[in-house]
Structures are given as C-alpha cells and as structure tokens.
C-alpha cells in the first residue's frame, strides 16, 4: 500500500513496485483516474484522505477486502509550506502536521493489526533530509519531519517482536512538481522578506535540480526486498546525503556555518 500515489515520490513508488511484481494499492486523497501502468503492470488506485480517520479506516479495509493482507506500507503522502515561522498562521502549520505527521500515524495504526496477525510486514515512512537538517523558512515542514523521525524510531522498537520492520527514508532534493506546487510563502510582513526570498529561491532551485523520484522509488524497492532493512536510509545525491554523517561528527557551529551557506542564509 502506497499513500500519496497520485504524484511525486508516491507515484514513482507505486509504478516501480508494480513493475517489479508487487501487487500495489495506490492511495491518494484525489482520484488518480484508474489504474496506472508501467511496462504493462497495473496497480489499483484508491481514494483515501490520510487527514481523515474514517477515510483511512475505510481505505485499509477495502485493501484487505480485495487482497486479504498488507505486506508493506509506503507512507509517502505529504506537502510543504515555506515562510517565516513568526508569521505562518498556526492553522496552516496544524494542517501541515495533519498530513505529514498525523496522516502517517493514522495509516500505520490502521495497518498494524493485520501485520501483527500475519506476524510480519514492512513499513517505510517517507521522511526527509529536512527531518535532520532544518530548513530556514521551512520551520513547520522540518518540524513535521523531525516528529516523524521520533515516531518511527519508537515504533520500530515496539513492533519488532511481531516481525514488523520500520524504516525512515530521508530523500534529499527530489525533482517533483508536487513539492514546488504546494510550497507557499507565509506572510513575511516585510520583516524577513529579503532573507526569505533568497532562502526559498535556493531551496526551490535545489528541488528543481534534484534527483528524479524514480531514484527514490528504487531505494524504496531495495528496502522492501532487503533481508534486514535499516532503521534509517537516505536517498539522493551523495553530497546532500553526507549531512547524515557530518551533523553527528562535526562541532555544530561548524556544521551550521556550512548549512547556512548551502541553504541560502549564509
């Protein structure tokens, strides 16, 4: 089961896994327009809004009705908002968390009873490098991914006795219209305008020049087919992924200096 399957990383995952022989249920809050196919291998679409508890329960029940089991969940639904933390409306920040964090929680809670009953399953939570290195003028997006990191790490301990694995996949910049279309500037009131414009421009350029989502989907397939999947894995260009190591090894003042420059606030 793949959430966020209408576009971006979710769509790439559904297409690749179906082509690799998996039976895929691709879920999204928007109608996907029927089965998609790559190399002639179809996957079934399902309208399911991760922001809505009832919709999630109905969607998971439908997958179980069709197939009788769920062997893997790829939670890829999400969106982003960019702008000054001070002026981002709390309602907007809460809506972001509703999808990026609580949406993952809802789907995980819905699939776990079946995975426990069958004594096995794979859960991949699509986090972000922004869940390790916070983005300036992306405080709430980063916060939602930091929260997901803590949730996934804790969850991994709890479900391991049932043969269920949890992996937090952190893509670096990925070239998807999904991210660009849904990134919106919160009102900066002119106070942060210059810095925000520069930082957001740098980040958008990074997304536009990022790796194709198919590369992230390839990482997902490897994780699902791995004998012992890790708790965390990054995906993307090597120099971006190196932040996973360098943040833990370097004095934070030095790391922050490099991060400021690369993120457009140096």
Secondary structure, DSSP 8 states (H G I E B T S, - for coil): -EESTTSHHHHHHHHHHHHTT---EEEESS---S-EEETTEEEEEEE--TT-HHHHHHHHHHHHHHHS---EEEE------BS-TTTS-HHHHHHHHHHHTHHHHHHHHHHHHHHHHTT-EEEEEE--GGGTS--TT-HHHHHHHHHHHHHHHHHHHHHGGGTEEEEEEEE-SEE-HHHHHH--B---TTTSHHHHHHHHHHHHHHHHTSEEHHHHHHHHHHHHH-SS--SEEEES-HHHHTHHHHHHHS-HHHHHHHHHHHTT--
